[in-house]
């Protein structure tokens, strides 16, 4: 397969991997081998049985990658499920992303939801949607707006961590409030709202409303909203 050829799937069927320029799937297509391309666009349903490496990926339909995926630019407005590791340098998630192992890159913007069985590692992680992370969420900057549902991470670590409740404009009359649960949250500067955690550890910590914290360990200062619960506070 010469590099520069396009793979356009409008019907259904199975196709070989290899090197392509552009891949566009509007029907239902299966790619049976490793594939490398400049753009990978799915408007229908795709199943990549092995690994995918691409410059940009855009999912408006449903895409499954059974192996690993590597992409510079990723936009998911439908559903993408990755069986292995996902290195997605810059991602915008308006739909659903599921990763079976690690999810890593430079910048993540989550307006839909992600579910990751391993660690998530980015330089900047911004979420106004929801997430379930079975491992460690780590980034230099973490900003989470809690609009609805319960987000979860086993551990959260970073330089600046800001987790705040956010009005749900999609459900203006709904009473549901977003929340976050984690076992350990550790960073230089931490601001928490609507958060339940066993341990919060950092230099400067602000515990806002709606929090239930087991242990807070701080080095410089601690601000504590009277409506929140902290069982133990320790300056270290």
C-alpha positions as semicolon CSV with decimal commas, in nm:
position;residue;x (nm);y (nm);z (nm)
1;X;0,000;0,000;0,000
2;X;0,162;0,324;-0,113
3;X;0,154;0,619;0,121
4;X;-0,069;0,889;-0,022
5;X;-0,365;0,671;-0,117
6;X;-0,695;0,740;0,054
7;X;-0,929;0,486;0,210
8;X;-1,293;0,588;0,173
9;X;-1,553;0,350;0,316
10;X;-1,914;0,428;0,234
11;X;-2,058;0,077;0,253
12;X;-1,940;-0,205;0,475
13;X;-1,651;-0,447;0,471
14;X;-1,301;-0,534;0,588
15;X;-0,991;-0,355;0,461
16;X;-0,615;-0,398;0,505
17;X;-0,404;-0,171;0,718
18;X;-0,083;-0,009;0,602
19;X;-0,010;0,352;0,514
20;X;-0,274;0,590;0,384
21;X;-0,311;0,962;0,347
22;X;-0,674;1,006;0,454
23;X;-0,916;0,753;0,598
24;X;-1,287;0,837;0,596
25;X;-1,549;0,591;0,718
26;X;-1,912;0,681;0,656
27;X;-2,044;0,327;0,651
28;X;-1,928;0,033;0,859
29;X;-1,565;-0,061;0,817
30;X;-1,312;-0,294;0,975
31;X;-0,937;-0,238;0,938
32;X;-0,764;-0,565;1,011
33;X;-0,396;-0,461;1,051
34;X;-0,190;-0,175;1,194
35;X;-0,271;0,148;1,014
36;X;-0,088;0,479;0,976
37;X;-0,244;0,787;0,815
38;X;-0,256;1,167;0,818
39;X;-0,629;1,191;0,904
40;X;-0,873;0,934;1,043
41;X;-1,238;1,043;1,028
42;X;-1,531;0,826;1,136
43;X;-1,888;0,932;1,063
44;X;-2,030;0,580;1,075
45;X;-1,888;0,278;1,259
46;X;-1,528;0,160;1,253
47;X;-1,337;-0,126;1,411
48;X;-0,956;-0,118;1,402
49;X;-0,837;-0,462;1,508
50;X;-0,479;-0,355;1,582
51;X;-0,298;-0,019;1,626
52;X;-0,370;0,325;1,481
53;X;-0,120;0,608;1,429
54;X;-0,252;0,932;1,279
55;X;-0,201;1,305;1,263
56;X;-0,563;1,384;1,345
57;X;-0,866;1,178;1,438
58;X;-1,227;1,293;1,432
59;X;-1,503;1,068;1,563
60;X;-1,862;1,170;1,496
61;X;-1,988;0,813;1,492
62;X;-1,854;0,510;1,679
63;X;-1,494;0,392;1,667
64;X;-1,320;0,099;1,832
65;X;-0,942;0,057;1,840
66;X;-0,854;-0,281;1,987
67;X;-0,483;-0,200;2,016
68;X;-0,307;0,130;2,088
69;X;-0,372;0,469;1,929
70;X;-0,141;0,765;1,876
71;X;-0,266;1,100;1,742
72;X;-0,165;1,467;1,746
73;X;-0,519;1,613;1,732
74;X;-0,829;1,430;1,855
75;X;-1,195;1,535;1,846
76;X;-1,458;1,294;1,977
77;X;-1,820;1,396;1,934
78;X;-1,943;1,039;1,920
79;X;-1,789;0,740;2,098
80;X;-1,433;0,609;2,084
81;X;-1,317;0,298;2,269
82;X;-0,948;0,208;2,290
83;X;-0,844;-0,133;2,416
84;X;-0,481;-0,047;2,486
85;X;-0,280;0,271;2,543
86;X;-0,394;0,606;2,406
87;X;-0,136;0,880;2,337
88;X;-0,360;1,166;2,229
89;X;-0,150;1,482;2,227
90;X;-0,438;1,732;2,217
91;X;-0,791;1,611;2,281
92;X;-1,137;1,762;2,288
93;X;-1,404;1,524;2,409
94;X;-1,769;1,621;2,359
95;X;-1,888;1,259;2,350
96;X;-1,738;0,954;2,523
97;X;-1,382;0,825;2,530
98;X;-1,302;0,488;2,691
99;X;-0,942;0,374;2,733
100;X;-0,844;0,027;2,853
101;X;-0,497;0,132;2,970
102;X;-0,319;0,470;2,997
103;X;-0,429;0,801;2,846
104;X;-0,147;1,054;2,795
105;X;-0,074;1,374;2,604
106;X;-0,024;1,750;2,634
107;X;-0,367;1,914;2,665
108;X;-0,707;1,761;2,744
109;X;-1,043;1,940;2,726
110;X;-1,330;1,723;2,849
111;X;-1,683;1,847;2,790
112;X;-1,833;1,501;2,755
113;X;-1,694;1,211;2,956
114;X;-1,396;0,977;2,977
115;X;-1,347;0,640;3,139
116;X;-0,989;0,519;3,183
117;X;-0,878;0,197;3,353
118;X;-0,520;0,319;3,404
119;X;-0,345;0,653;3,462
120;X;-0,420;0,983;3,289
121;X;-0,121;1,216;3,239
122;X;-0,138;1,559;3,071
123;X;0,031;1,895;3,108
124;X;-0,310;2,066;3,120
125;X;-0,636;1,888;3,208
126;X;-0,961;2,087;3,188
127;X;-1,298;1,921;3,246
128;X;-1,653;2,049;3,260
129;X;-1,791;1,703;3,189
130;X;-1,735;1,383;3,383
131;X;-1,459;1,129;3,431
132;X;-1,388;0,792;3,587
133;X;-1,015;0,726;3,626
134;X;-0,915;0,401;3,796
135;X;-0,552;0,516;3,834
136;X;-0,372;0,848;3,886
137;X;-0,482;1,174;3,723
138;X;-0,175;1,397;3,699
139;X;-0,116;1,733;3,528
140;X;0,066;2,059;3,590
141;X;-0,273;2,235;3,583
142;X;-0,603;2,062;3,663
143;X;-0,928;2,260;3,635
144;X;-1,253;2,075;3,693
145;X;-1,599;2,226;3,674
146;X;-1,851;1,992;3,841
147;X;-2,180;2,024;3,653
148;X;-2,352;1,687;3,702
149;X;-2,296;1,332;3,821
150;X;-2,004;1,200;4,023
151;X;-1,652;1,208;3,883
152;X;-1,390;0,975;4,027
153;X;-1,013;0,936;4,028
154;X;-0,815;0,700;4,248
155;X;-0,552;0,973;4,302
156;X;-0,506;1,328;4,173
157;X;-0,169;1,500;4,160
158;X;-0,050;1,827;4,009
159;X;0,090;2,173;4,052
160;X;-0,236;2,372;4,051
161;X;-0,560;2,184;4,120
162;X;-0,892;2,371;4,108
163;X;-1,215;2,177;4,149
164;X;-1,533;2,387;4,166
165;X;-1,903;2,331;4,133
166;X;-2,044;2,472;3,813
167;X;-2,402;2,559;3,724
168;X;-2,550;2,312;3,478
169;X;-2,683;2,531;3,197
170;X;-2,823;2,228;3,017
171;X;-3,056;2,151;3,307
172;X;-3,137;2,493;3,454
173;X;-3,418;2,357;3,669
174;X;-3,241;2,040;3,777
175;X;-3,129;2,004;4,137
176;X;-2,850;1,760;4,068
177;X;-2,507;1,894;4,165
178;X;-2,181;1,754;4,035
179;X;-1,932;1,601;4,277
180;X;-1,585;1,448;4,283
181;X;-1,449;1,155;4,481
182;X;-1,081;1,064;4,519
183;X;-0,867;0,878;4,771
184;X;-0,569;1,116;4,759
185;X;-0,534;1,471;4,619
186;X;-0,184;1,619;4,626
187;X;-0,055;1,944;4,475
188;X;0,114;2,278;4,531
189;X;-0,207;2,486;4,526
190;X;-0,542;2,314;4,583
191;X;-0,894;2,460;4,580
192;X;-1,176;2,212;4,635
193;X;-1,555;2,226;4,628
194;X;-1,808;1,938;4,638
195;X;-1,522;1,693;4,689
196;X;-1,490;1,380;4,903
197;X;-1,132;1,265;4,968
198;X;-0,944;1,055;5,222
199;X;-0,626;1,268;5,209
200;X;-0,555;1,617;5,075
201;X;-0,192;1,726;5,083
202;X;-0,027;2,047;4,957
203;X;0,135;2,383;5,020
204;X;-0,169;2,612;4,999
205;X;-0,510;2,452;5,040
206;X;-0,858;2,600;5,023
207;X;-1,147;2,373;5,121
208;X;-1,465;2,532;4,990
209;X;-1,829;2,428;5,041
210;X;-1,960;2,075;5,000
211;X;-1,642;1,888;5,096
212;X;-1,582;1,588;5,319
213;X;-1,211;1,533;5,384
214;X;-1,049;1,278;5,612
215;X;-0,701;1,426;5,654
216;X;-0,558;1,759;5,535
217;X;-0,180;1,805;5,545
218;X;-0,065;2,157;5,452
219;X;0,273;2,328;5,451
220;X;0,191;2,701;5,422
221;X;-0,176;2,779;5,481
222;X;-0,524;2,628;5,497
223;X;-0,860;2,800;5,443
224;X;-1,164;2,598;5,544
225;X;-1,531;2,666;5,467
226;X;-1,740;2,615;5,782
227;X;-1,994;2,401;5,595
228;X;-1,733;2,140;5,498
229;X;-1,601;1,857;5,713
230;X;-1,235;1,791;5,785
231;X;-1,164;1,515;6,038
232;X;-0,795;1,592;6,089
233;X;-0,582;1,897;5,999
234;X;-0,203;1,885;6,023
235;X;0,063;2,142;5,933
236;X;0,372;1,964;5,802
